[in-house]
Amino acid sequence: MKPPAREITFTLNGRPRSVEVPLTLSALELLRDVLGLTGTKYACGEGECGACTILVDDRSLCSCLLFAVDLDGRAVTTIEGIAADDASEPLIQAFVNAGAVQCGFCTPGLVVQARHFLAHHANADRAAIKRALEGNLCRCTGYQKIIDAVAERVAALHERGEEKDARSRS
């Protein structure tokens, strides 16, 4: 017997999508297993590690805690959408420059979270950056390099007077 399903329509990385999903399917499973977007990682399954962070209507959320049907009518951005956005390239390069990519497993969630944070807090200090990223766990870097990467981006935005337009340039 096929589980109950519903068709949902949403915007994924700037493109409209429609897909029929079982009512119990998580947003993470939809992205990874159904749509093949494997940049969003499965780790804890409890919203504790941040590896599955996505943006939903400009809110940073753990996709493992959402049902796929919760995405209906929403705008969803994954790491693939951020990586394809030329405006995000400086942030991604800052992670590389700072050595904040180590094994890379947590990096997609951290980049999504950092992108969201910078879009709303382009003048942040190191303490604010640390607080913003505390929901994203990393076993390899010790966090200092990650904070350095985001701070590098804040400094670059501030230096060029772009902090008011950070949403399009983080």
N, C-alpha and C positions, 0 to 999 in steps of 0.2 A: 504494500500500500504506500503510495506516494504521500509524503508529508504535505500539510497545507502550505500553499505558496501564494505570493502576491507579486504583481508586476510593479516595479518602482522605476521612476524616471528622475534622474538627477544630473547635475553637471559634474563631470570628473575631469580635473585638470584642464578646465576651460571648454570641454566638449560635452554635448548632451549624450546621455546614455540611458537606455532602457533595458531592464533585465528582470526576469522572473526569479524570485528568490524564495526559498523556504522561510517560513516565519521565524525559525530558530537559528538561522545562519547569522553569524556575526559579521560586522562590517569588515573586520580583518580577513575572515575567510572569503568573503566576497572579493575583496581586492586581490588577495594572493591566489586563491584556488580557482576562482571563477574567471576573473579578469586578467590574471597573470601578472599583476603588478607586485613583484616580490621585493621591492625596496622597503616596504613596510614590513617590519620583522615581527615574528611571533616569538615571545620569550616567556614572560610570567603568566600571561592569560588573566591577570587580576588587576591591571591598571597601575601596577607598582613600579614598573621599570622604564616606561616611556619609549621602548623600542618600536612600538606600533603607533606612535604619534602621527596624527593627520590633522589637517585643518578642515573644519566643517563650518561653513558660513563665517569664516574668519575667527573661529574659536579653536583653540588647540585642545584636541581630545585624544584619548586612548581608544583606538579602533577595536580593541579586544573587548571593551565594555559596551559597545553599541551593537544593536541588531542591524543587519543590513537594511531592513525596512525603515529604520530611523533615518536613513539617508534620502528617503523619498522627498523630492522637491528641494533638496539642499545643494549647495555648492561645496564640493569636496576637492581638496588639494592634497596630493601625496608627494613624497620625495621625488617621484618621477616628474611631476608637474613643476616642482621647484627647480629641479636640475635642468629642465628644458627652458626655463625662463632666464634669458640673458642677464636680467637685473640681479639674479641671485648668484651669478658667477663669482663676484667679489667675495661673498660670504663663504662659498665653497672653497675658493682659493685661500681665504684666511685660515680655514681649518687645515688645509694642506701646509701652508706656511708655518703654522704654529706646531705642526706635528700632532694634531688632535685627531688623527684618523686611525692610529694603531691597528687593531684587528678589523675595525670597520663595522662590526655588527650593530653597535649602538648609534653610529654616526648618522644614519638617515633620520632617526627620531630626534637626535640632537639638532641637526640642521633645520628640520621643520620647526622645532620649538624656538630655536634661535631666530629664524626668519620671522616668525610671528612676534616674538619679543621685540626685535629691532623695528618692526613696522609700527610699534606702539610706544617704544621707549628708546628713541635714537640718541638720547643724551644720558643714558644709564651709566652709573659707575660700576665698579667691579662687584660691590656688594649686591647691587640690584641684579646684575647678570647671574651671580651665584644663586640667588634666591629663585630667579626665573627658571634656571636649569636644574634645580634640585629634584625635580620629579623624573629626571632622566638618569638612569644608572649607567655607569661605565666601569668595567673591570680593569681596563688597561692603562688609561692615561693619568689617573690620579686627579682628574678634573682641571688641574692648573692650565694645561695646554688648551683645553676647551674654552675656559674662561678667557685665556689670552687671545684666542681666535675671535671671539665675539667682541672683546675689548678693542682688538685691532680694527674691526669693522666700525665700531662706535667712533673711534678716533678718526678714521678716514672720513666718515660722514660729517663729523663735526669740523674737521679741518677744511673741508670743501664747502661748509655752510649748507650741507644737504640734509641736516637732521629733520627739517620740517617736511621733507619729501622722502623720508626713509622708506615708506611703504613700497615705493616702486624701485628702490635701489639697494635694499639690504641684501 
